[in-house]
C-alpha cells in the first residue's frame, strides 16, 4: 500500500474523498471527541477484515459501529420493544457523545464486527468532523482506535501515522481530540446494566437517566478468549513501549518510585509536583482537573515513549467520574506483556 493520505477535515474536497474511500471499502482514520478511530464500512465483511489486518487486531476483539444519526440505528441493531424506553432515554441523554450501547445486532452486520456475538456496539460521535464524514459516507462505519493493537491510543493524526502510515488509505485530520479516552461501553439489555468500559459518561449518570443500577464488568480469566463481550476489556491494552510503573497519587510516592528505578525514567507529572533526579518530564496538567488529565493521558505517554526512556512512572488518580476511565487505561497499560 502507498503512503497514507493526510487529509484535512476542514477542506470539503478532502472530506468528500475520505467519504468516498469509506464507501469503496477503504480504511480511513478520523477524529472523534474521544480518540481517533480507524473506520471501514461496517456492512462489508471485506472492509472490516481490513481493520483487523491493518491494526494486527485479534479476531476475538469486537468493534464499535459509528452512525451519523439515530435514524441509521435500524441498519445495524434491532431494539426489542421491552428495551425501547431505556435505550431511547440513553440515546436522548448521551448521543451524540462518548457512549457506546451494546444492542442486538441486525442480520446485516458481519460476524467479524461483533466477534460472533449477538450484540453490536453502537454510538453516534459528538465530534463535528466525525459526523460530517459519517453523513457524507452514508454507511455505518466500524471504527476501533486507529493504532496498532494494544498500543497507546491516538489523539492526533500524527499518532495515527506513527502506527499505521502505509497500512491504511487515509487519515482525516481534525486536530487533537478533546476527551482523550475511549467511549463508555454499556450493555443496557441486562438488569442491572453492565458497564464494560468506563469513559466520560459515568455509571452515576447512566443510572440517573434510566433509574437502573449499573454493574461494572470484571474479566474473570486472563486466558485468550474465543471472543470478548465488549471492546476494550482485554487484560493488557493501551500500552506504551516503555515499562509503565503506577503509584498511588501522591508526590511522595512518585518520588520514591523514581528513586527506585535504575533505568532511564520518564514521568507523567501533574502540575506543581516535583520530580527530582535525571528524568524526562511530560507535564500532565492539574491534578484537580481530571478532564485535562484524561485529554493529555495518551499524548503524554506517547511523548515519553518518543523520548526513548525505558520506564515511565505515573501517578494513579483516585476513583470517581472520568478518573475511573484514567485508572482503567493506566492499569491495563501497566500489565506485563
Rosetta silent file (secondary structure, phi, psi, omega in degrees, C-alpha in Angstrom):
SEQUENCE: XXXXXXXXXXXXXXXXXXXXXXXXXXXXXXXXXXXXXXXXXXXXXXXXXXXXXXXXXXXXXXXXXXXXXXXXXXXXXXXXXXXXXXXXXXXXXXXXXXXXXXXXXXXXXXXXXXXXXXXXXXXXXXXXXXXXXXXXXXXXXXXXXXXXXXXXXXXXXXXXXXXXXXXXXXXXXXXXXXXXXXXXXXXXXXXXXXXXXXXXXXXXXXXXXXXXXXXXXXXXXXXXXXXXXXXXXXXXXXXXXXXXXXXXXXXXXXXXXXXXXXXXXXXXXXXXXXXXXXXXXXXXXXXXXXXXXXXXXXXXXXXXXXXXXXXXXXXXXXXXXXXXXXXXXXXXXXXXX
SCORE:     score description
SCORE:     0.000 S_00000001
   1 L     0.000  138.975  177.842    0.000    0.000    0.000 S_00000001
   2 L   -68.487  171.791  177.807    1.314    3.536   -0.785 S_00000001
   3 L   -55.206  147.416 -178.035    1.852    6.112    1.991 S_00000001
   4 L   -67.303  134.307  176.259   -1.301    7.064    3.819 S_00000001
   5 E   -67.911  134.577  176.692   -3.116   10.167    2.550 S_00000001
   6 E  -106.487  101.570 -174.270   -3.127   13.004    5.101 S_00000001
   7 E  -103.065  157.986 -176.508   -6.423   14.797    4.543 S_00000001
   8 E  -109.475  120.792 -176.574   -7.828   17.933    6.177 S_00000001
   9 L   -66.023  -20.194  179.843  -11.330   17.714    7.673 S_00000001
  10 L   -83.845   -6.369  179.382  -11.907   21.432    7.079 S_00000001
  11 L   -96.687  114.515 -177.766  -11.407   21.004    3.306 S_00000001
  12 H   -55.751  -35.456  179.991  -14.680   19.911    1.623 S_00000001
  13 H   -67.196  -40.736  178.524  -12.767   18.123   -1.133 S_00000001
  14 H   -66.936  -39.518  178.203  -10.735   16.136    1.406 S_00000001
  15 H   -62.286  -43.442  178.898  -13.877   15.285    3.370 S_00000001
  16 H   -64.532  -38.225  179.211  -15.564   14.030    0.202 S_00000001
  17 H   -65.228  -42.281  178.436  -12.506   11.973   -0.705 S_00000001
  18 H   -62.998  -41.323  178.717  -12.464   10.336    2.732 S_00000001
  19 H   -63.672  -41.270  178.777  -16.184    9.549    2.457 S_00000001
  20 H   -63.349  -41.408  177.872  -15.691    8.025   -0.990 S_00000001
  21 H   -58.849  -42.799  178.904  -12.862    5.845    0.324 S_00000001
  22 H   -64.312  -44.126  179.128  -15.169    4.501    3.045 S_00000001
  23 H   -62.420  -32.205 -176.639  -17.971    3.784    0.558 S_00000001
  24 L   -88.668    8.151  176.245  -15.489    1.979   -1.702 S_00000001
  25 L    93.452   10.778 -179.135  -14.271   -0.326    1.058 S_00000001
  26 L   -84.155  177.966 -179.799  -11.181    1.627    2.141 S_00000001
  27 L  -113.097  121.568 -178.096   -9.747    2.357    5.577 S_00000001
  28 E  -129.629  122.712  172.473   -9.929    5.925    6.879 S_00000001
  29 E   -84.393  142.192 -177.457   -8.799    7.139   10.303 S_00000001
  30 E  -149.869  154.599 -179.628  -10.792   10.063   11.654 S_00000001
  31 E   -78.253  137.061  162.354  -11.102   12.155   14.796 S_00000001
  32 L  -117.216  179.787  178.086  -13.887   11.641   17.283 S_00000001
  33 L   -71.063  -16.362 -177.434  -14.252   13.506   20.557 S_00000001
  34 L   -92.112  -75.530  174.337  -12.654   10.516   22.353 S_00000001
  35 L  -139.561  175.814  173.282   -9.711    9.257   20.246 S_00000001
  36 E   -73.785  135.319  177.143   -9.019    8.791   16.526 S_00000001
  37 E  -106.965  154.456  175.378  -10.864    5.801   15.087 S_00000001
  38 E  -104.494  107.693 -169.743   -9.950    3.576   12.150 S_00000001
  39 E   -97.850  147.081  170.260  -13.055    3.383   10.008 S_00000001
  40 E  -150.629  157.638  178.118  -14.387    0.948    7.432 S_00000001
  41 E   -56.522  114.153 -174.162  -17.846    0.210    6.033 S_00000001
  42 L   -68.780  -16.189 -178.364  -19.437   -1.777    8.865 S_00000001
  43 L   -96.085    2.288  179.289  -21.712   -3.679    6.475 S_00000001
  44 L  -111.683  114.059  179.585  -18.840   -5.017    4.345 S_00000001
  45 H   -61.510  -35.615 -179.902  -17.064   -8.092    5.694 S_00000001
  46 H   -67.248  -45.259  179.610  -14.132   -7.457    3.370 S_00000001
  47 H   -63.401  -42.601  179.516  -13.722   -3.857    4.508 S_00000001
  48 H   -63.604  -37.473  177.224  -13.972   -4.854    8.181 S_00000001
  49 H   -59.313  -31.279  177.956  -11.330   -7.528    7.660 S_00000001
  50 H   -63.275  -34.602  176.989   -9.021   -4.713    6.553 S_00000001
  51 H   -60.724  -48.468 -177.556   -9.296   -3.108   10.006 S_00000001
  52 H   -62.953  -39.113  179.694   -8.114   -6.288   11.715 S_00000001
  53 H   -68.284  -45.370 -177.082   -5.229   -6.687    9.265 S_00000001
  54 H   -64.863  -40.117 -177.519   -4.059   -3.059    9.487 S_00000001
  55 H   -85.251  -12.816 -170.427   -4.171   -2.976   13.295 S_00000001
  56 L    59.245   42.218 -175.310   -2.924   -6.569   13.768 S_00000001
  57 L   -90.627  133.200  178.525   -6.036   -6.909   15.908 S_00000001
  58 L   -69.209  151.163 -174.723   -7.125  -10.383   17.036 S_00000001
  59 L   -68.905  -16.623 -178.879  -10.496  -11.582   15.783 S_00000001
  60 L   -77.738   -6.384 -176.057  -11.818  -12.052   19.339 S_00000001
  61 L  -101.300  109.531 -175.067  -11.928   -8.277   19.936 S_00000001
  62 L   -71.905  168.599 -176.812  -15.193   -6.741   18.629 S_00000001
  63 L  -111.971  164.066  174.291  -15.596   -3.324   17.017 S_00000001
  64 E  -105.821  135.661  178.593  -17.857   -0.316   17.617 S_00000001
  65 E   -96.735  128.884 -179.161  -20.122    0.901   14.819 S_00000001
  66 E  -103.985  134.809 -177.960  -20.385    4.688   14.399 S_00000001
  67 L  -118.565  152.622  176.133  -23.528    6.287   12.995 S_00000001
  68 L   -76.992  -30.616 -177.009  -24.256    9.746   11.631 S_00000001
  69 L  -159.410  165.815  179.533  -27.686    9.854   13.307 S_00000001
  70 H   -64.441  -22.675  179.396  -30.188    7.775   15.260 S_00000001
  71 H   -63.225  -21.818  179.585  -32.119    7.212   12.028 S_00000001
  72 H   -84.447   -7.199 -171.594  -29.340    4.773   10.974 S_00000001
  73 H   -58.294  -39.324 -176.964  -29.697    2.616   14.094 S_00000001
  74 H   -65.852  -15.034  178.348  -32.100    0.144   12.485 S_00000001
  75 H   -73.920  -22.546 -175.045  -29.458   -0.683    9.848 S_00000001
  76 L  -124.984  -14.633 -175.511  -27.224   -2.307   12.465 S_00000001
  77 E  -141.845  154.355  177.208  -29.353   -3.066   15.535 S_00000001
  78 L  -124.960  107.987 -175.941  -32.796   -4.338   16.492 S_00000001
  79 L   -89.399  117.663  178.786  -34.051   -2.897   19.779 S_00000001
  80 L   -62.626  151.424 -176.867  -36.678   -5.131   21.468 S_00000001
  81 H   -57.307  -36.749 -176.842  -39.895   -3.399   22.490 S_00000001
  82 H   -71.616  -13.879  178.024  -39.232   -4.036   26.166 S_00000001
  83 H  -105.870   -4.961 -171.552  -35.926   -2.127   25.925 S_00000001
  84 H   -58.605  -42.935 -177.296  -37.105    0.699   23.680 S_00000001
  85 H   -66.393  -42.605 -179.888  -37.801    3.164   26.501 S_00000001
  86 H   -64.788  -46.520 -179.402  -34.455    2.535   28.222 S_00000001
  87 H   -64.623  -40.657  179.228  -32.436    2.789   25.006 S_00000001
  88 H   -63.071  -39.390  178.713  -34.314    5.924   23.948 S_00000001
  89 H   -63.873  -42.172  179.007  -33.583    7.587   27.303 S_00000001
  90 H   -66.874  -43.790  179.588  -29.871    6.821   26.975 S_00000001
  91 H   -63.640  -42.814 -179.816  -29.740    7.972   23.363 S_00000001
  92 H   -63.518  -36.255 -176.252  -31.586   11.210   24.137 S_00000001
  93 H   -80.715  -34.581 -166.236  -29.266   11.970   27.044 S_00000001
  94 H  -125.347   -3.051  175.867  -25.873   10.983   25.630 S_00000001
  95 L  -110.312  138.205   -6.812  -25.987   10.892   21.813 S_00000001
  96 L   -66.095  146.113  179.738  -24.202   12.415   20.046 S_00000001
  97 L   160.910 -175.321 -169.295  -21.431   11.736   22.543 S_00000001
  98 L   -87.281   47.877  175.943  -18.998    9.302   24.145 S_00000001
  99 E  -123.807  125.925  173.689  -21.397    6.457   24.991 S_00000001
 100 E  -105.377  129.022  177.048  -21.425    3.096   23.210 S_00000001
 101 E  -106.635  134.044  174.377  -24.501    0.896   23.663 S_00000001
 102 E   -91.962  114.993 -172.991  -24.379   -2.866   23.122 S_00000001
 103 E  -129.057  156.525  177.176  -27.602   -3.779   21.331 S_00000001
 104 E   -56.480  126.773 -174.748  -28.960   -6.849   19.497 S_00000001
 105 E   -75.903  154.360  172.155  -27.337   -6.811   16.075 S_00000001
 106 L   -84.887  165.403 -178.710  -29.174   -6.838   12.780 S_00000001
 107 L   -69.305  -13.809 -179.208  -28.590   -9.598   10.245 S_00000001
 108 L   -81.236  -11.774 -177.230  -26.706   -7.135    8.016 S_00000001
 109 L   -84.602  122.032  179.774  -23.794   -6.798   10.464 S_00000001
 110 L   -62.055  149.489  179.727  -20.898   -9.174    9.621 S_00000001
 111 H   -55.007  -36.039 -175.561  -19.801  -11.603   12.329 S_00000001
 112 H   -60.873  -30.909 -178.021  -16.333  -10.033   12.436 S_00000001
 113 H   -63.285  -38.262 -174.463  -17.749   -6.751   13.759 S_00000001
 114 H  -106.230    8.982 -173.353  -19.115   -8.415   16.910 S_00000001
 115 L    53.890   35.257  176.635  -16.570  -11.265   17.211 S_00000001
 116 L    80.536    1.213 -178.251  -19.536  -13.551   16.524 S_00000001
 117 L   -85.797  165.827 -172.946  -21.579  -12.287   19.464 S_00000001
 118 L   -81.909  -16.350 -178.099  -25.247  -11.304   19.336 S_00000001
 119 E  -104.617  143.448  177.598  -24.729   -7.694   20.494 S_00000001
 120 E  -118.249  136.139  175.385  -23.159   -4.906   18.461 S_00000001
 121 E   -78.735  130.793 -175.562  -21.578   -1.786   19.954 S_00000001
 122 E  -135.924  138.729  169.039  -23.124    1.389   18.526 S_00000001
 123 E  -152.312  161.787  172.575  -22.595    5.096   19.104 S_00000001
 124 L  -111.910  109.171 -176.556  -23.108    8.480   17.464 S_00000001
 125 L   -67.305  153.456 -179.112  -19.920   10.502   17.939 S_00000001
 126 L   -92.980   -9.655 -177.590  -20.146   14.098   19.048 S_00000001
 127 L   -72.322  128.863 -176.451  -17.215   15.433   17.032 S_00000001
 128 H   -61.975  -35.216  179.611  -18.484   17.612   14.148 S_00000001
 129 H   -67.983  -38.379  178.077  -15.824   16.340   11.723 S_00000001
 130 H   -64.613  -44.322 -178.844  -16.729   12.722   12.503 S_00000001
 131 H   -67.515  -35.622  176.745  -20.416   13.371   11.996 S_00000001
 132 H   -64.758  -41.777  179.051  -19.765   15.220    8.730 S_00000001
 133 H   -64.764  -46.282 -178.803  -17.698   12.288    7.461 S_00000001
 134 H   -63.283  -39.758  178.649  -20.303    9.711    8.501 S_00000001
 135 H   -65.422  -41.551 -179.355  -23.101   11.700    6.890 S_00000001
 136 H   -69.734  -35.397  179.999  -21.143   12.076    3.657 S_00000001
 137 H   -69.756  -37.682  176.610  -20.184    8.394    3.582 S_00000001
 138 L    76.303   10.316  178.738  -23.792    7.321    4.044 S_00000001
 139 L  -130.974  149.962  170.638  -22.869    3.970    5.606 S_00000001
 140 L   -61.769  142.789 -173.548  -22.434    2.801    9.205 S_00000001
 141 E  -123.467  117.134  173.046  -18.709    2.809    9.992 S_00000001
 142 E   -76.348  133.624 -174.215  -16.955    0.284   12.212 S_00000001
 143 E  -156.815   99.254  166.089  -14.065    2.026   13.959 S_00000001
 144 E   -79.656 -179.331  177.508  -11.783    0.879   16.767 S_00000001
 145 E   -62.806  145.008 -171.440   -8.937    3.154   17.842 S_00000001
 146 L   -89.996   65.836  179.173   -6.579    3.954   14.958 S_00000001
 147 L  -145.796  168.735  171.463   -3.411    2.367   16.314 S_00000001
 148 L   -64.917  144.810 -173.110   -1.644   -0.963   16.284 S_00000001
 149 L   -56.484  131.603  177.415   -3.438   -3.383   18.590 S_00000001
 150 L    86.765  -15.045 -178.095   -2.571   -2.943   22.254 S_00000001
 151 E   -78.887  170.386  176.570   -0.587    0.253   21.720 S_00000001
 152 L   -58.767  133.850 -176.242   -1.301    3.654   23.222 S_00000001
 153 L   -68.384  151.176 -176.322   -4.431    5.123   21.658 S_00000001
 154 L   -91.815  132.993  175.619   -4.060    8.035   19.183 S_00000001
 155 L  -117.951    4.796  171.933   -5.380   11.502   19.971 S_00000001
 156 L  -139.893  163.050  176.154   -3.804   13.276   16.960 S_00000001
 157 H   -63.306  -33.666  178.297   -3.365   12.456   13.284 S_00000001
 158 H   -62.196  -38.294  176.503    0.400   12.279   13.889 S_00000001
 159 H   -61.956  -41.829  178.635   -0.173    9.471   16.400 S_00000001
 160 H   -59.108  -49.427 -177.140   -2.190    7.581   13.775 S_00000001
 161 H   -65.629  -31.963  178.353    0.542    7.915   11.178 S_00000001
 162 H   -60.748  -32.438 -179.766    3.217    6.841   13.653 S_00000001
 163 H   -96.155  -35.323 -163.878    1.461    3.450   13.918 S_00000001
 164 H  -123.691    6.971  179.379   -0.375    2.997   10.631 S_00000001
 165 L   -57.686  127.460 -178.411    1.324    5.006    7.853 S_00000001
 166 L    85.642   -4.937  179.898    1.278    2.815    4.755 S_00000001
 167 L  -106.990  -13.869 -179.519   -1.181    0.378    6.346 S_00000001
 168 L  -132.648  167.704 -175.217   -4.384    2.414    5.764 S_00000001
 169 L   -78.279  -41.545 -173.538   -5.715    4.585    2.950 S_00000001
 170 E  -158.750  156.508  166.302   -6.125    7.939    4.689 S_00000001
 171 E  -123.736  130.899  179.827   -6.282    9.887    7.915 S_00000001
 172 E   -99.047  104.252 -170.731   -8.720   12.801    8.122 S_00000001
 173 E   -80.120  124.150  174.731   -7.006   15.318   10.388 S_00000001
 174 L  -128.650   24.467 -179.799   -9.219   17.384   12.692 S_00000001
 175 L    80.117 -174.522 -178.611   -6.601   18.299   15.296 S_00000001
 176 L   -66.411  146.905  175.885   -6.277   16.843   18.809 S_00000001
 177 L   -75.444  158.557 -172.875   -9.261   15.077   20.329 S_00000001
 178 L   -92.890  -40.072 -176.519  -10.941   16.718   23.311 S_00000001
 179 L   -83.763  -46.642  171.200  -11.840   13.893   25.736 S_00000001
 180 L    89.838  -10.176  172.204   -8.780   11.738   25.145 S_00000001
 181 L  -128.946  152.936 -172.637  -10.071    8.367   26.404 S_00000001
 182 L   -63.786  165.969 -174.845  -12.343    5.938   24.595 S_00000001
 183 L   -65.142  152.445  166.836  -16.126    5.893   24.966 S_00000001
 184 E   -62.752  136.080  176.751  -18.022    4.382   27.856 S_00000001
 185 E  -116.731  123.131 -175.002  -19.349    0.956   26.811 S_00000001
 186 E  -129.026  136.264  169.095  -22.669   -0.138   28.340 S_00000001
 187 E  -100.118  103.091 -179.420  -24.894   -3.177   27.898 S_00000001
 188 L   -86.884    1.649 -177.358  -28.412   -1.839   28.595 S_00000001
 189 L   -81.280   -9.433  179.921  -30.060   -5.169   27.714 S_00000001
 190 L  -110.419  160.380  174.924  -29.401   -6.541   31.199 S_00000001
 191 L  -131.935  115.528   -0.819  -30.683   -5.504   34.619 S_00000001
 192 L   -64.624  158.861  175.076  -28.603   -4.252   36.268 S_00000001
 193 E   -66.831  152.031 -175.784  -26.987   -2.765   33.186 S_00000001
 194 E  -110.453  124.364  177.156  -23.359   -3.823   32.660 S_00000001
 195 E   -94.255  110.460 -178.129  -20.564   -1.267   32.291 S_00000001
 196 E   -88.700  -32.318 -179.928  -17.794   -2.873   30.252 S_00000001
 197 E  -143.068  123.528  176.823  -15.525    0.141   29.823 S_00000001
 198 L   -73.503  151.170  178.576  -15.541    3.390   31.841 S_00000001
 199 L  -156.469 -153.522 -176.574  -15.342    6.670   29.979 S_00000001
 200 L   -70.631  -26.258  172.837  -16.551   10.259   30.118 S_00000001
 201 L   -89.273  119.589 -171.112  -20.160    9.120   30.695 S_00000001
 202 L   -93.642  163.232  177.840  -20.187    7.742   34.235 S_00000001
 203 H   -58.971  -39.043 -179.839  -22.153    4.986   35.917 S_00000001
 204 H   -62.930  -40.264  178.015  -23.854    7.568   38.116 S_00000001
 205 H   -65.842  -39.791 -178.934  -25.048    9.494   35.055 S_00000001
 206 H   -64.717  -42.759  178.632  -26.351    6.329   33.408 S_00000001
 207 H   -67.853  -38.337 -179.764  -28.355    5.357   36.477 S_00000001
 208 H   -61.331  -35.747 -177.896  -29.681    8.888   36.897 S_00000001
 209 H   -77.925  -38.639 -172.321  -31.111    8.821   33.352 S_00000001
 210 H  -100.694  -22.557 -171.900  -32.579    5.299   33.397 S_00000001
 211 L    75.171   11.536 -177.236  -33.285    4.618   37.066 S_00000001
 212 L  -112.315  136.369  179.489  -31.487    1.282   36.564 S_00000001
 213 L   -66.242  155.970  179.128  -28.421    0.201   38.543 S_00000001
 214 E  -119.651  132.469  177.334  -25.084   -0.329   36.792 S_00000001
 215 E  -111.263  133.275 -178.349  -22.739   -3.237   37.467 S_00000001
 216 E   -86.717  127.575 -179.415  -19.061   -2.961   36.493 S_00000001
 217 L   -72.905  137.802  174.208  -17.745   -5.893   34.443 S_00000001
 218 L  -125.708  124.750 -179.829  -14.634   -7.708   35.674 S_00000001
 219 L   -68.159  125.602 -171.965  -12.836  -10.104   33.333 S_00000001
 220 L   -80.715  -22.764 -174.120  -12.758  -13.460   35.102 S_00000001
 221 L  -142.291  147.990  176.419   -9.781  -15.017   33.304 S_00000001
 222 L   -88.571   -2.877 -179.275   -6.575  -13.912   31.598 S_00000001
 223 L   -65.864  147.937  179.118   -6.824  -16.782   29.107 S_00000001
 224 L   -65.455  125.876 -175.422   -7.238  -15.837   25.440 S_00000001
 225 L   -87.404  166.214  169.280  -10.991  -15.961   24.733 S_00000001
 226 L   -70.239  -36.536  174.207  -12.899  -17.131   21.697 S_00000001
 227 L  -160.448  150.915  176.994  -14.445  -13.662   21.734 S_00000001
 228 L   -91.445  148.876  179.859  -14.675  -10.715   24.094 S_00000001
 229 L   -74.117  -14.230 -175.364  -18.091   -9.445   25.228 S_00000001
 230 L  -160.437  154.082  170.815  -17.107   -5.836   24.505 S_00000001
 231 L   -63.874  148.003  169.482  -14.332   -3.732   23.005 S_00000001
 232 L    79.516   14.358 -179.753  -11.625   -2.584   25.404 S_00000001
 233 L  -107.762    6.857  176.046  -11.911   -5.249   28.105 S_00000001
 234 L   -60.593  153.001 -176.639   -8.706   -7.156   27.308 S_00000001
 235 L   -62.320  -45.140 -179.431   -6.293   -7.585   30.209 S_00000001
 236 L  -117.468  129.762 -171.722   -3.440   -5.624   28.548 S_00000001
 237 L  -161.211  163.168  170.348   -4.239   -2.633   26.372 S_00000001
 238 L    61.591   24.722 -166.136   -3.246    0.997   25.704 S_00000001
 239 E   -89.193  135.457  169.915    0.406    0.182   26.462 S_00000001
 240 L   -74.516  170.285  176.391    3.462    2.338   25.730 S_00000001
 241 L   -70.696  -38.385  178.365    6.702    0.698   24.629 S_00000001
 242 L   -69.348  153.849  173.649    8.383    1.650   27.905 S_00000001
 243 E   -68.272  131.276 -176.386    7.565   -0.261   31.082 S_00000001
 244 E  -101.954  124.590  178.686    4.819    1.620   32.928 S_00000001
 245 E  -112.901  123.212 -179.336    5.048    1.943   36.721 S_00000001
 246 E  -104.208  142.122  176.391    1.973    3.229   38.567 S_00000001
 247 E  -131.398  146.227  175.780    1.993    4.776   42.015 S_00000001
 248 E   -59.866  146.505 -160.976   -0.885    5.863   44.204 S_00000001
 249 L   -73.173   69.038  169.232   -1.450    9.545   43.664 S_00000001
 250 L  -132.905  151.923  179.106    0.874   11.429   45.992 S_00000001
 251 H   -62.488  -37.105 -179.249    4.020   13.388   45.219 S_00000001
 252 H   -65.389  -42.589  178.302    5.936   11.449   47.881 S_00000001
 253 H   -64.653  -36.686  178.286    5.028    8.077   46.369 S_00000001
 254 H   -63.404  -46.687  179.819    6.030    9.354   42.953 S_00000001
 255 H   -60.389  -42.203 -179.998    9.463   10.457   44.200 S_00000001
 256 H   -63.367  -40.202  179.706   10.038    7.089   45.877 S_00000001
 257 H   -66.419  -40.620  177.734    9.160    5.227   42.682 S_00000001
 258 H   -61.142  -45.041 -176.989   11.522    7.398   40.629 S_00000001
 259 H   -65.084  -25.300 -177.290   14.363    6.815   43.103 S_00000001
 260 L   -83.104   -8.291 -176.364   13.876    3.035   42.933 S_00000001
 261 L   -96.916  130.574  178.836   14.415    2.852   39.162 S_00000001
 262 L   -92.719  -21.854 -177.582   17.913    2.357   37.736 S_00000001
 263 L   -79.307  174.828  175.881   16.887    2.654   34.060 S_00000001
 264 L   -66.523  130.858 -168.268   16.211    5.869   32.143 S_00000001
 265 E  -119.006  135.983  168.009   12.983    7.276   33.580 S_00000001
 266 E  -114.014  152.362 -176.603   10.197    9.438   32.208 S_00000001
 267 E  -131.590  128.594  169.716    7.487   10.916   34.392 S_00000001
 268 E   -87.933  102.107 -162.388    3.925   11.900   33.582 S_00000001
 269 E  -110.632  119.809  174.950    3.939   14.762   36.073 S_00000001
 270 E   -63.752  152.508 -179.792    0.940   16.695   37.392 S_00000001
 271 L   -57.198  130.650  177.589    1.218   20.465   37.514 S_00000001
 272 L    87.479   -9.589  176.784    3.060   21.703   40.636 S_00000001
 273 L   -84.142  158.697  179.232    4.530   18.291   41.533 S_00000001
 274 L  -110.101  147.316  175.387    8.295   17.746   41.723 S_00000001
 275 L  -136.570   95.690 -177.902   10.364   15.012   40.104 S_00000001
 276 L   -76.968  156.717  176.945   13.957   15.045   41.341 S_00000001
 277 L    98.895 -178.676 -178.480   16.813   13.365   39.525 S_00000001
 278 L   -86.867   85.596 -178.094   17.742   12.869   35.895 S_00000001
 279 E  -128.665  155.639  172.863   14.288   12.209   34.490 S_00000001
 280 E   -93.247  124.468 -175.112   12.351   13.198   31.393 S_00000001
 281 E  -107.430  131.478  170.265    9.251   15.113   32.423 S_00000001
 282 E  -114.405  116.519 -178.965    5.992   15.340   30.496 S_00000001
 283 E   -69.234  128.408 -170.667    3.665   17.916   32.019 S_00000001
 284 E  -103.780  -16.843 -177.575    0.292   16.284   32.577 S_00000001
 285 E   110.243 -178.818 -176.508   -1.936   19.114   33.771 S_00000001
 286 L   -72.938  132.993  178.540   -3.645   19.949   37.046 S_00000001
 287 L   -63.572  -23.398 -179.381   -4.236   17.031   39.414 S_00000001
 288 L   -90.549    6.037 -179.345   -7.555   18.656   40.324 S_00000001
 289 L  -123.404   81.380 -174.720   -8.754   18.707   36.698 S_00000001
 290 H   -62.760  -28.669  177.206   -9.474   15.087   35.711 S_00000001
 291 H   -64.075  -39.565  177.246  -10.848   16.094   32.303 S_00000001
 292 H   -68.391  -38.356  177.108   -7.477   17.677   31.470 S_00000001
 293 H   -61.931  -43.190  178.571   -5.651   14.595   32.756 S_00000001
 294 H   -63.269  -44.412 -177.749   -7.782   12.368   30.515 S_00000001
 295 H   -62.650  -32.367 -176.719   -7.240   14.610   27.486 S_00000001
 296 H   -97.892   -0.273 -172.393   -3.458   14.541   27.949 S_00000001
 297 H   -61.438  -60.468 -174.114   -3.001   10.922   29.000 S_00000001
 298 H   -69.545  -36.920  177.278   -2.237    9.127   25.742 S_00000001
 299 H   -63.016  -39.287  178.360   -0.379   12.056   24.196 S_00000001
 300 H   -65.209  -43.006  177.953    1.822   12.219   27.300 S_00000001
 301 H   -63.764  -41.005  179.035    2.603    8.508   27.206 S_00000001
 302 H   -66.195  -39.970  179.511    3.455    8.703   23.508 S_00000001
 303 H   -62.395  -41.878  178.988    5.699   11.734   24.040 S_00000001
 304 H   -67.673  -39.867  174.196    7.645    9.924   26.768 S_00000001
 305 H   -57.009  -44.772 -177.871    7.954    6.844   24.559 S_00000001
 306 H   -65.481  -23.230  178.933    9.347    9.032   21.787 S_00000001
 307 H   -75.197  -13.489  176.215   11.976   10.411   24.190 S_00000001
 308 L    91.054   10.716  179.700   13.477    6.928   24.450 S_00000001
 309 L   -68.349  156.092  178.572   13.007    6.289   28.176 S_00000001
 310 L   -92.447  -25.878 -176.820   12.891    2.693   29.408 S_00000001
 311 E  -133.571  138.131  172.240   10.468    3.299   32.267 S_00000001
 312 E  -116.145  124.120  176.564    7.506    5.662   32.656 S_00000001
 313 E  -103.229  131.807 -174.534    6.381    6.493   36.196 S_00000001
 314 E  -142.019  132.515  174.670    2.833    7.791   36.518 S_00000001
 315 E   -74.785  149.308 -177.093    0.596    8.625   39.493 S_00000001
 316 E  -106.044  117.776 -178.771   -2.796    6.922   39.634 S_00000001
 317 L   -63.848  158.278  171.061   -5.784    9.205   40.343 S_00000001
 318 L   -63.831  161.990  179.547   -8.388    8.324   42.942 S_00000001
 319 L   -73.604  160.071  175.668  -11.563    6.654   41.704 S_00000001
 320 L   122.156  131.036  177.716  -14.668    8.580   40.642 S_00000001
 321 L    61.792 -142.161 -178.387  -16.051   10.161   37.472 S_00000001
 322 L   -70.362  -12.847  173.241  -13.727   10.217   34.481 S_00000001
 323 H   -59.834  -30.652  177.252  -10.904    9.271   36.869 S_00000001
 324 H   -61.534  -38.706  178.268  -12.281    5.728   36.612 S_00000001
 325 H   -67.453  -41.368  178.389  -11.514    5.779   32.895 S_00000001
 326 H   -62.166  -45.649  178.940   -7.987    7.074   33.515 S_00000001
 327 H   -61.261  -43.398  179.304   -7.383    4.344   36.110 S_00000001
 328 H   -58.816  -48.125 -177.871   -8.747    1.675   33.762 S_00000001
 329 H   -65.710  -43.244 -178.626   -6.461    2.712   30.894 S_00000001
 330 H   -66.839  -41.914 -178.977   -3.373    3.019   33.087 S_00000001
 331 H   -66.258  -37.449  175.600   -3.913   -0.275   34.871 S_00000001
 332 H   -68.997  -38.089 -179.690   -4.374   -2.129   31.584 S_00000001
 333 H   -67.389  -26.508 -176.486   -1.332   -0.365   30.097 S_00000001
 334 L   -89.179   -6.446  179.605    0.832   -1.378   33.055 S_00000001
 335 L   -64.030  141.589  177.331    0.035   -5.096   32.852 S_00000001
 336 L   -61.136  146.866  179.610    3.061   -7.254   31.927 S_00000001
 337 L   -69.701    0.000    0.000    3.164   -8.353   28.275 S_00000001
